[in-house]
Amino acid sequence: MAESVEDVLARRVRLLFLDARAAIDSAAKVANIMAKELNKDEQWERDQTAKFLDIAKHYLLVDYAPQVA
């Protein structure tokens, strides 16, 4: 079972490797869904999103800010 946003977006669906910007844009929503499914609190959700964004920025050639829908 996936335990982190990184696990889902990098390893399970490989989105981080295919389209880092799309992965960055998806991180908060994925964290929200995972928090509900894993019975985690909002702090966990924020921490997971921040950790993933920190990792994902290394997969970009230029700075990019998440596009929140």
N, CA, C and O atoms as a DFTB+ gen file, in Angstrom:
276 C
 N C O
     1  1       0.839      -1.180       0.000
     2  2       0.000       0.000       0.000
     3  2       0.887       1.247       0.000
     4  3       1.882       1.323       0.720
     5  1       0.508       2.192      -0.803
     6  2       1.248       3.459      -0.868
     7  2       1.073       4.224       0.441
     8  3      -0.032       4.315       0.976
     9  1       2.174       4.771       0.951
    10  2       2.149       5.483       2.223
    11  2       2.501       6.961       2.102
    12  3       2.414       7.698       3.084
    13  1       2.899       7.404       0.907
    14  2       3.288       8.804       0.742
    15  2       2.881       9.304      -0.641
    16  3       2.656       8.522      -1.564
    17  1       2.795      10.613      -0.757
    18  2       2.484      11.227      -2.049
    19  2       3.596      10.909      -3.047
    20  3       3.327      10.638      -4.217
    21  1       4.825      10.943      -2.588
    22  2       5.946      10.591      -3.468
    23  2       5.790       9.174      -4.003
    24  3       6.006       8.933      -5.191
    25  1       5.424       8.251      -3.150
    26  2       5.248       6.865      -3.569
    27  2       4.208       6.770      -4.682
    28  3       4.421       6.072      -5.674
    29  1       3.097       7.461      -4.523
    30  2       2.036       7.412      -5.534
    31  2       2.483       8.075      -6.834
    32  3       2.403       7.467      -7.901
    33  1       2.952       9.318      -6.748
    34  2       3.227      10.089      -7.967
    35  2       4.538       9.710      -8.655
    36  3       4.680       9.916      -9.860
    37  1       5.487       9.166      -7.919
    38  2       6.753       8.783      -8.543
    39  2       6.780       7.298      -8.894
    40  3       7.140       6.937     -10.015
    41  1       6.412       6.449      -7.968
    42  2       6.588       5.016      -8.170
    43  2       5.363       4.300      -8.723
    44  3       5.489       3.448      -9.602
    45  1       4.200       4.631      -8.224
    46  2       2.989       3.888      -8.629
    47  2       2.500       4.302     -10.011
    48  3       2.248       3.450     -10.862
    49  1       2.365       5.605     -10.238
    50  2       1.876       6.056     -11.548
    51  2       2.968       6.704     -12.390
    52  3       2.742       7.022     -13.558
    53  1       4.147       6.901     -11.812
    54  2       5.339       7.410     -12.487
    55  2       5.158       8.802     -13.103
    56  3       5.907       9.188     -14.000
    57  1       4.176       9.541     -12.625
    58  2       3.898      10.864     -13.174
    59  2       5.065      11.821     -12.973
    60  3       5.340      12.645     -13.846
    61  1       5.753      11.730     -11.849
    62  2       6.882      12.625     -11.598
    63  2       7.923      12.509     -12.697
    64  3       8.512      13.513     -13.098
    65  1       8.158      11.305     -13.191
    66  2       9.171      11.084     -14.219
    67  2       8.666      11.445     -15.612
    68  3       9.452      11.820     -16.482
    69  1       7.369      11.335     -15.822
    70  2       6.792      11.620     -17.134
    71  2       6.478      13.096     -17.337
    72  3       6.687      13.633     -18.424
    73  1       5.978      13.750     -16.298
    74  2       5.600      15.163     -16.393
    75  2       5.656      15.780     -14.996
    76  3       4.662      15.782     -14.270
    77  1       6.804      16.293     -14.635
    78  2       7.011      16.828     -13.283
    79  2       6.038      17.955     -12.965
    80  3       5.569      18.062     -11.832
    81  1       5.730      18.791     -13.938
    82  2       4.787      19.889     -13.681
    83  2       3.398      19.364     -13.353
    84  3       2.744      19.866     -12.439
    85  1       2.950      18.370     -14.084
    86  2       1.640      17.777     -13.794
    87  2       1.644      17.115     -12.419
    88  3       0.650      17.177     -11.696
    89  1       2.748      16.489     -12.062
    90  2       2.861      15.869     -10.739
    91  2       2.790      16.928      -9.644
    92  3       2.125      16.733      -8.626
    93  1       3.469      18.033      -9.854
    94  2       3.437      19.137      -8.887
    95  2       2.013      19.673      -8.747
    96  3       1.544      19.925      -7.637
    97  1       1.337      19.843      -9.871
    98  2      -0.039      20.340      -9.837
    99  2      -0.990      19.356      -9.145
   100  3      -2.004      19.768      -8.582
   101  1      -0.671      18.073      -9.183
   102  2      -1.529      17.033      -8.612
   103  2      -1.254      16.740      -7.145
   104  3      -2.081      16.120      -6.478
   105  1      -0.132      17.165      -6.641
   106  2       0.329      16.757      -5.310
   107  2      -0.677      17.039      -4.196
   108  3      -0.947      16.161      -3.376
   109  1      -1.227      18.230      -4.153
   110  2      -2.158      18.582      -3.070
   111  2      -3.427      17.734      -3.128
   112  3      -3.926      17.296      -2.091
   113  1      -3.945      17.505      -4.313
   114  2      -5.160      16.695      -4.460
   115  2      -4.884      15.249      -4.069
   116  3      -5.702      14.621      -3.397
   117  1      -3.743      14.721      -4.484
   118  2      -3.374      13.351      -4.119
   119  2      -3.222      13.241      -2.605
   120  3      -3.690      12.275      -2.003
   121  1      -2.576      14.220      -1.993
   122  2      -2.415      14.221      -0.534
   123  2      -3.775      14.246       0.160
   124  3      -3.974      13.568       1.168
   125  1      -4.698      15.021      -0.373
   126  2      -6.044      15.101       0.202
   127  2      -6.761      13.755       0.131
   128  3      -7.357      13.311       1.112
   129  1      -6.702      13.122      -1.013
   130  2      -7.348      11.813      -1.183
   131  2      -6.702      10.779      -0.271
   132  3      -7.392      10.000       0.386
   133  1      -5.365      10.778      -0.235
   134  2      -4.657       9.819       0.614
   135  2      -4.975      10.037       2.089
   136  3      -5.144       9.074       2.837
   137  1      -5.056      11.287       2.507
   138  2      -5.363      11.586       3.909
   139  2      -6.718      11.003       4.297
   140  3      -6.874      10.444       5.382
   141  1      -7.684      11.136       3.413
   142  2      -9.009      10.576       3.689
   143  2      -8.957       9.051       3.758
   144  3      -9.532       8.447       4.664
   145  1      -8.272       8.435       2.804
   146  2      -8.205       6.975       2.742
   147  2      -7.392       6.371       3.883
   148  3      -7.702       5.279       4.359
   149  1      -6.350       7.079       4.323
   150  2      -5.459       6.558       5.363
   151  2      -5.785       7.102       6.756
   152  3      -5.067       6.835       7.720
   153  1      -6.871       7.862       6.848
   154  2      -7.284       8.471       8.130
   155  2      -6.184       9.329       8.743
   156  3      -5.869       9.209       9.927
   157  1      -5.607      10.196       7.916
   158  2      -4.561      11.117       8.375
   159  2      -5.162      12.505       8.550
   160  3      -6.221      12.806       8.001
   161  1      -4.481      13.342       9.316
   162  2      -4.989      14.689       9.568
   163  2      -4.469      15.693       8.536
   164  3      -3.673      15.356       7.660
   165  1      -4.942      16.929       8.665
   166  2      -4.558      17.978       7.713
   167  2      -3.074      18.296       7.779
   168  3      -2.484      18.673       6.767
   169  1      -2.462      18.154       8.939
   170  2      -1.020      18.395       9.061
   171  2      -0.241      17.383       8.226
   172  3       0.730      17.747       7.562
   173  1      -0.648      16.143       8.250
   174  2      -0.012      15.105       7.433
   175  2      -0.133      15.474       5.955
   176  3       0.823      15.359       5.188
   177  1      -1.319      15.916       5.580
   178  2      -1.594      16.315       4.199
   179  2      -0.658      17.450       3.770
   180  3      -0.068      17.389       2.692
   181  1      -0.521      18.472       4.600
   182  2       0.374      19.598       4.286
   183  2       1.832      19.144       4.230
   184  3       2.581      19.552       3.342
   185  1       2.227      18.303       5.177
   186  2       3.610      17.810       5.208
   187  2       3.939      16.989       3.967
   188  3       5.006      17.146       3.372
   189  1       3.023      16.118       3.586
   190  2       3.247      15.285       2.404
   191  2       3.353      16.136       1.140
   192  3       4.204      15.885       0.286
   193  1       2.496      17.129       1.027
   194  2       2.546      18.014      -0.140
   195  2       3.863      18.766      -0.175
   196  3       4.498      18.847      -1.227
   197  1       4.282      19.311       0.944
   198  2       5.542      20.066       1.007
   199  2       6.742      19.179       0.699
   200  3       7.640      19.582      -0.040
   201  1       6.760      17.980       1.257
   202  2       7.870      17.056       0.994
   203  2       7.942      16.703      -0.484
   204  3       9.021      16.669      -1.076
   205  1       6.776      16.439      -1.071
   206  2       6.772      16.085      -2.487
   207  2       7.237      17.252      -3.350
   208  3       8.027      17.056      -4.273
   209  1       6.764      18.454      -3.069
   210  2       7.173      19.616      -3.858
   211  2       8.674      19.845      -3.754
   212  3       9.307      20.240      -4.733
   213  1       9.245      19.603      -2.591
   214  2      10.687      19.745      -2.412
   215  2      11.446      18.739      -3.273
   216  3      12.477      19.075      -3.857
   217  1      10.950      17.525      -3.354
   218  2      11.579      16.496      -4.187
   219  2      11.374      16.805      -5.661
   220  3      12.311      16.717      -6.456
   221  1      10.155      17.164      -6.025
   222  2       9.801      17.355      -7.431
   223  2      10.552      18.503      -8.089
   224  3      10.811      18.459      -9.291
   225  1      10.904      19.522      -7.328
   226  2      11.594      20.668      -7.933
   227  2      12.928      20.268      -8.559
   228  3      13.440      20.975      -9.427
   229  1      13.486      19.161      -8.132
   230  2      14.752      18.695      -8.695
   231  2      14.570      18.031     -10.062
   232  3      15.554      17.705     -10.727
   233  1      13.346      17.832     -10.476
   234  2      13.050      17.229     -11.767
   235  2      12.696      18.276     -12.827
   236  3      12.303      17.930     -13.941
   237  1      12.836      19.544     -12.476
   238  2      12.515      20.642     -13.384
   239  2      13.770      21.382     -13.805
   240  3      14.734      21.469     -13.044
   241  1      13.755      21.909     -15.008
   242  2      14.871      22.723     -15.480
   243  2      14.722      24.175     -15.063
   244  3      15.716      24.885     -14.908
   245  1      13.480      24.621     -14.879
   246  2      13.206      25.994     -14.447
   247  2      12.229      25.950     -13.277
   248  3      11.507      24.968     -13.103
   249  1      12.205      27.015     -12.474
   250  2      11.276      27.079     -11.346
   251  2       9.835      27.020     -11.840
   252  3       9.512      27.512     -12.921
   253  1       8.984      26.412     -11.032
   254  2       7.578      26.264     -11.387
   255  2       6.747      26.264     -10.112
   256  3       7.074      25.565      -9.153
   257  1       5.694      27.034     -10.100
   258  2       4.786      27.081      -8.948
   259  2       3.559      26.228      -9.259
   260  3       3.080      26.238     -10.394
   261  1       3.047      25.501      -8.292
   262  2       1.863      24.667      -8.522
   263  2       0.674      25.491      -9.004
   264  3       0.452      26.612      -8.544
   265  1      -0.080      24.927      -9.929
   266  2      -1.305      25.543     -10.423
   267  2      -2.462      24.909      -9.667
   268  3      -2.795      23.747      -9.901
   269  1      -3.073      25.656      -8.769
   270  2      -4.157      25.128      -7.949
   271  2      -5.480      25.385      -8.643
   272  3      -5.778      26.504      -9.062
   273  1      -6.273      24.317      -8.756
   274  2      -7.576      24.444      -9.429
   275  2      -8.656      24.811      -8.456
   276  3      -9.814      24.960      -8.846
